[in-house]
Amino acid sequence: MAAAAAGPGPGPGAPRGAAEADGDRMGLTDLPGELLELILCCDVLGAADIGRVSCTCRRLREACQPRGKVWRERFRLRWPSLLKYYSHTDGVSWLEEYKARHNAGQEAQRIVASFSKRFFSEHVPCDGFSDIETLGCPSHFFEDELMCILNMEGRKGLTWKYYAKKILYFLRQQNILKNLKEYLQRPTDRQSFLEGAVLIDQYCNPLSDICLKSVQAQVDDITDKVRKVLRTRNPRHPSLASKAGEILIPEVELQRQVLDAMNCVLYEQLKYKGNELDYYNSLNSYIHQVLIRRTGIPISLSVLYLTIARQLGVRLEPVNFPSHFLLRWCQGKEGSTNIFDYTYIDAFGKGKQLTVKECEYLIGHHVTEEFYGVVTSKEVLQRMVGNLLNLGKRESTDQSYQLLRDSLDLYLAMYPDNVQHLMLQARLYFHLGIWPEKVLDILQHIQALDPSQHGAVGYLVQHTLEHIERRKEEVGPEVKHRSDEKHKEVCFSIGLIMKHKRYGYNCVIYGWDPACMMGHEWIRNMNVHSLPHGPHQPFYNVLVEDGSCRYAAQENLEYNSEPREIPHPDIGRYFSEFTGIHYLANTELEVRYPEDLELTRATVQKIYNSGKE
């Protein structure tokens, strides 16, 4: 085998001396070990090539040993983002790691492919992820494959991307929830306000690259800018000599110098401000967005302000003031219970320092002394989550109520026996028609906590059981053939990009009915009878570019003269690809409308391609 690897010998007709010359030629196995490894690490070789090479002879098998450089480089070339999980690479069997990652990728693809068939007709319930929770492979390998699916280029694989995103969302949220519970179990003095804010941010944005380390680095950068200003004003200030949070400065005047420097950097140099114009935007509550956009609401700006102050030796405390979160700064004896011994700081109002009376002017009414008291990190998180809960209730276009669901999860992680929020969660799941078994569990828990809720609980239990029974009776999807006589008036087909004549929105059709199938109340509220053809015309289910789902009358729709992608979160639930002019239905949608694709292609040829010719 070694001779074969070195190359063929001279032929019988070779001139004299050819044998000697051939003997001087070097084969692959004669190369120095480092050079041989360098060749085998070439990116044109695949894992299968390395496997075959290693079976050739002992020399090459040694060069391709499982713990060696060749397999490590193969792993790095294929999955570069995974190397961060290996702080110590000595002793790692890179061949085994390669196999494990490859197997995890196949398992991830199998599960993603199964989701569309299993959950096309309903939102993916939380118990739909049960097989993912018992994976036989490292979770970071599984997540990496999901990210590979999400990062696929082009406009194909939309259904795979849709379910890969949902699975990744679930996995990361489960991990963040564990971190939050661990955070809440720590002693109060080890619960960083910044870390708590990051955990909330991560849970509501699990697909974003948010980590405490990067957020802390940005806060440290602001802190360094404050030190530079402080150095110009007082070169001997004790905050300049200490590292972050090492000492507390006792002198009030020195503390004042720190706060003045902070206000200069935050509000004058960096232009941070309270977001008065778009106060109810959820981005104002996410600490990484506050740092990017340099704006927020009182509580998020207060967490940033408090963190910087503490790193510079000034102890500020959070105050759960009604309608407007504040910080307090002690001017008297430390730990004083006298509310007049404190100055109150409005981080939303450019760090303005307020008296007790000015705090009341801020919100327009008198409050009792208890509202000036300091609160714990858990209570700060409760208020942050409460803000998100209120925003989630205000949502109108997001019909999955994702923010409301996420904020309820966070609230109940902190207060699992809160009957009011448990009931809200049960009603939300019931309204969305998802996870009825979980609804029954929640209702049973509510009944045990508060028997006086038996009326509301009983109503929801009855209707949830009816929902479960109806689901058992479902025999399969309804199939609509365009060739049926009752469908002869249906003009448009699945996947076409349309425009609403009256409201002007762009949308894509993902379903149709030969006549309006909504109830009398909806027909009355939407004033359908005012249309020339009323409810007795085809109606279409459409995904709208603003993220909503609507039910539009045929006479109100027209072909879009400039078809483009519809940025709707559920687009992958129904379609597998965007061709540049129309969408292609995925397998599950095509089963329900088996004859639409032919009409869609004919329409595209007639409306768009004929014009080009």
ABEGO torsion letter per residue (X at the ends): XAAAAAEBBBBAABBBGAAAAAAABBBAAABBAAAAAAAAABAABBAAAAAAAAAABAAAAAAABAABAAAAAAAAAABAAAAAABABABGBBAAAAAAAAAAAAAAAAAAAAAAAAAAAABBBBAAAAAAAAABABBAAAAAAAAAAAAABBEABGAAAAAAAAAAAAAAAAAAAAAAAAAAAABBAAABBAAAAAAAAAAAABAABBBBAAAAAAAAAAAAAAAAAAAAAABAABAAAABBBGABBBABAAAAAAAAAAAAAAAAAAAGBBBBAABAABAAAABAAAAAAAGBBBAAAAAAAAAAAAAAAGBBBBBBBBBGBBBBBBBABBBGBABAAABBBBBAAAGGBBBBAAAAAAAAGBBBBAAAABBBBAAAAAAAAAAAAAAAAAABAABAAGAAAAAAAAAAAAABAABAAAAAAAAAAAAAAGBGAAAAAAAAAAAAAABAAAAAAAAAAAAAAAAAAAAAAABAEBBBBBAABAAAAABABBBGBBBBBAAAGBBBBBABBBABBABBAAAAAAAGAAABAAEABBBBBBBBBAAGBBBBBBAAABBBBABBBBBBBAAAAAABABBAGABBBBBAAAAAABAAAAAAAAAAAAAAAAAAAX
